[in-house]
Amino acid sequence: MAPVALAFAVLDAADGRAADLGVVLAARTLPLLALLLLGGAVADRLPRRTVLLATHLGAGLSQGAAAVLLLTGHYALGPFAALEFLNGALTAFGSPALLGVLPELVPPGRLRPANALLGMAANGSKLLGPPLAGLLVAGAGPGWAVALDALGYLPAACLLACLPAGRTAATAAATAPTGLGRELREGWTVLRRTRWIWWTTWSCCATNLLLVGPWQVLGPRLAGPALWGVLLSARGAGLLLASTAAYRLAPRRLLATGQLAGLLLPFPLLALGRHAPAPWLLAAAFGSGLGLALSATAWDTSLQEHLPNGVLSRVSANADVLSYLAIPLGQLACAPLTARLGAPALATAAALAQGSLTLLPLLSPAVRRLPHGGPGTAAATAR
């Protein structure tokens, strides 16, 4: 719900000024990128349940304060952007902790089904949340939609409080290297030396550079408003179905299977670039959702199965930073490249390039042969 509600809330309170919305969105994104590495180090150092509780309660309070500003008519860009900056910072600490807490809760053989269940919940919310937010915005106003989003953090925090304690602070501190700088360097070192992580991370970076920006910038322009909404719904349905299938599927080479599933991602952009009929566009969007969910489940599960728990959050944070940094680069490059090549040609070229780069990591034996479900460490899987 939050992205839809936030966009309409700011536009409504700022009398339609798009510049305010850009500032608010940037204020949320910048701390996420800047603090994600620190968030990974904190999640490896402290009990992850504690980190998740603190970030959820903090996000509920900050989003609640944003709703109060909107509902009382006291919106101002500075305070509102500061609250969204805080929300972005809290996400930077919560995301690595969420990935790292799962191996503390379920045995190694159940990590894939557990990740699939998390994917079902997340993708189901992506399918239902935007329409619900639209109804609330239209019926009650965007401020109430933001308020409901804020209230959602409280039951989430209560559920997190019911989790087992996991590592104690003493255990986490004993297994962590001394010094924050050394911890940050260790996360980067493990990523760089573990070949399957290194190659897959750069493949994800290429996907974000070549697909996310063109899809977000060129997609609405090439599809038109009515078809664009239907395409997003078809993609969401594919995400949900693939998460359900991932609960049962257990390929021997999970990471390689996920990498192959990534070949489905560029088809909607390619279909838009080639002016494909609407049924083909819907099928491509549905397939893209399938590929995205399967590749995400394979990636998360592989990290959790083959990395020591004490370094898991830091390595995932490093990989996320490399991947996320490519998104604004791709978005910024769209306008000049579109002016030079045209939107259909750029969409086609970006889709074909992404498909080729998705196959590149499979040239590495470390990616092709990584077993599903086997124990491993960073040193063992780097060979």
Secondary structure, 3 states (H helix, E strand, C coil): CHHHHHHHHHHHHCCCCHHHHHHHHHHHHHHHHHHHHHHHHHHHHCCHHHHHHHHHHHHHHHHHHHHHHHHCCCCCHHHHHHHHHHHHHHHHHHHHHHHHHHHHHCCHHHHHHHHHHHHHHHHHHHHHHHHHHHHHHHHCCHHHHHHHHHHHHHHHHHHHHCCCCCCCHHHHHHHCCCCHHHHHHHHHHHHHHCHHHHHHHHHHHHHHHHHHHHHHHHHHHHHCHHHHHHHHHHHHHHHHHHHHHHCCCCCCCHHHHHHHHHHHCCHHHHHHHCCCCHHHHHHHHHHHHHHHHHHHHHHHHHHHHHCCCCCHHHHHHHHHHHHHHHHHHHHHHHHHHHHHHCHHHHHHHHHHHHHHHHHHHHHCHHHHCCCCCCCCCHHHHCC
